[in-house]
Amino acid sequence: MRWILATIGCAILTAAAVYAGAVWAPASQEGGNAYRMLYAHIPLAAHTLLAFTVATAAGAVYLARRNDAADRLARAAMACGVLLGAAMMLSGMIWARLAWNQWWDFRSQKLLFALLLWFLMVGYFLVRAGRPGDARQKTIAAVYCLIAYLDVPLVYFSSRLVAGDAHPASVALDHWQMRVALAAAFLAATAVHGLMLAALLRRQRHGVL
Amino acid sequence: MRAFWAIVAKDLLTELRLRQVLPTMLVLALVLTTVFGLAAQDEVRRSPQTAASALWLAFVFAGLLAVERAFASERESRTMPALMAAPLSRQTLLAAKCVSSGAMLLAVQAVMLPIALGVFDFAVRGPVLPLAGVLLAGDAALVVLGTLTGAMVAPSRVRGPLLSVLVLALLVPMMIFAAQTTAELAAAGWTPRAASLLAAMAAADVVFAAAAYLLCPWAVES
């Protein structure tokens, strides 16, 4: 029952956020209507990084304490990170198609940063493939997580090195409704992320994932 | 320290006698450089950017062969338990494996560099010392991350492909730095930009080495 209520709550919040971003907030002066993708894109990007951070912290706890709950959290958080990251890039690609008339632009440092970061997160599941529940595998997955997280600043600076700034640095949210819509989008993304994490943790406890 | 040098000497001697990876590394680097040279059109081939990127890709793939063997060979010859029982720390073992893989990579680079300079019509301007610095800084990251990951995935049945994917994902940023610095050296010589790029690479190397030092008790199997 709790799950059904939580899912319904999440769906209502998401629907409200979609409505606020897609209909209720006014069109942007410089970005037209394409800018509305930002309401999905920015919260997804923030939550992708958050998920990676949580997974790394949980990995570090697993190494220090050999706590299986920490390993389960790391795995669930990383799964969230991969899914949210994929959704973030997809929303970014749709935005790019609307704004620049192309799906992907390797000249954009942010796109490159996002893609390289996503590869690092996917790598975690390659480390974990096969032999589930094996203590050695949990350990090396946690080690990989820490090394991959250390790589993030380098990924950021290296993407700045090879790609220009085709990506819009910022879209001015100069109307109060835009800021409220963004806050609603963040709230909805947090709820969806939380629900996803809880569902993945529950499935792992029951040995499904 | 004696244990460290003993492992390095053992690895290099074994390689010299059996020639397990060095020839493969060299031929792979040569084939890759040729293929990249063929793939790029004339004007693109002459750009330092293309040449530096192709060169570093060839080095990464050659280096992957060396780091994969570092721990896998010990498992195959069933000497891993003996190494674990020996009175040496995991850090010493990892450092020795890094040095022996690094020596093999440097040997391949010493042969490859003049050839690649010819294939890509690539000239090094200014002093050669900074180029050696870039090679060492790039190799250090490749060898440290590669050997650590190699130790992690050594027991896996699919360790070869797995190691390639993981190391490539981890190394892409460092290789971007290495290729950019090499291209800068080729295009403009020892500029302040090249110096700051090299300093960034050295800083990243220190971070990776420290991480490998701290994490290797968990990464190297018991």
Chai-1 contact restraints between the chains, C-beta under 6 A:
chainA,res_idxA,chainB,res_idxB,connection_type,confidence,min_distance_angstrom,max_distance_angstrom,comment,restraint_id
A,L63,B,W218,contact,1.0,0.0,6.0,A-B,restraint_1
A,L116,B,V172,contact,1.0,0.0,6.0,A-B,restraint_2
A,F119,B,A169,contact,1.0,0.0,6.0,A-B,restraint_3
A,L120,B,A169,contact,1.0,0.0,6.0,A-B,restraint_4
A,G123,B,L166,contact,1.0,0.0,6.0,A-B,restraint_5
A,G123,B,A169,contact,1.0,0.0,6.0,A-B,restraint_6
A,L126,B,L162,contact,1.0,0.0,6.0,A-B,restraint_7
A,L126,B,V165,contact,1.0,0.0,6.0,A-B,restraint_8
A,T139,B,W218,contact,1.0,0.0,6.0,A-B,restraint_9
A,I140,B,M152,contact,1.0,0.0,6.0,A-B,restraint_10
A,V143,B,L215,contact,1.0,0.0,6.0,A-B,restraint_11
A,V143,B,W218,contact,1.0,0.0,6.0,A-B,restraint_12
A,V143,B,A219,contact,1.0,0.0,6.0,A-B,restraint_13
A,I147,B,A211,contact,1.0,0.0,6.0,A-B,restraint_14
A,L150,B,A211,contact,1.0,0.0,6.0,A-B,restraint_15
A,D151,B,L170,contact,1.0,0.0,6.0,A-B,restraint_16
A,L154,B,P173,contact,1.0,0.0,6.0,A-B,restraint_17
A,L154,B,A204,contact,1.0,0.0,6.0,A-B,restraint_18
A,V155,B,P173,contact,1.0,0.0,6.0,A-B,restraint_19
A,S158,B,P173,contact,1.0,0.0,6.0,A-B,restraint_20
A,S158,B,I176,contact,1.0,0.0,6.0,A-B,restraint_21
A,S158,B,F177,contact,1.0,0.0,6.0,A-B,restraint_22
A,L161,B,I176,contact,1.0,0.0,6.0,A-B,restraint_23
A,L161,B,Q180,contact,1.0,0.0,6.0,A-B,restraint_24
A,V162,B,I176,contact,1.0,0.0,6.0,A-B,restraint_25
